[in-house]
Amino acid sequence: MVGVAQGNGRFLAVEGDRTWTSDDNGATWTERGEVPNIDNLRIVAFSAYGGGRFYTAGDAGQIFVSADGGDSWQAPSTVSGG
């Protein structure tokens, strides 16, 4: 894993174009799938703003945000306010 962030009781890890989550402090991990249109994820972060969101970025500067704990990802301009 190249990046791990924690927020709202969930850990989210990224590597390549894949994401994994853990809801038990890292004891077990569930693969959530890929972030669209990103070849190589480099970082993940959590912001408590708007109820909590995870952000991830790739090599070419693409940024995606998840408002549902990493289950789905969208470009930042398509995420509704919270």
Residue, then its C-alpha position, 0 to 999 in steps of 0.5 A: m500500500v502506498g497510502v492509508a488514511q483514517g476517518n469516520g471509523r474507517f481506514l482506506a488504503v490505496e495502491g495502483d488503481r485499487t482501494w481497500t477499506s477496514d472497519d476494524n482498525g486494520a485487522t481485516w481489509t476489503e477490496r473496494g475496487e478501482v478508482p476510475n481513470i487513474d493508473n497509479l494512486r499516490i496518496v489518500a487523505f480524509s477531511a471531516y468537512g461535509g460529513g467526511r470525505f476521502y480524497t485520492a490523487g494519481d501520478a498525472g494529477q487526477i483527483f477523486v473524492s468519495a463521500d461514502g467511505g470509499d465505496s464510490w469515487q467521483a471528480p470533485s466537481t460532481v460531489s454534492g455538498g453536505 
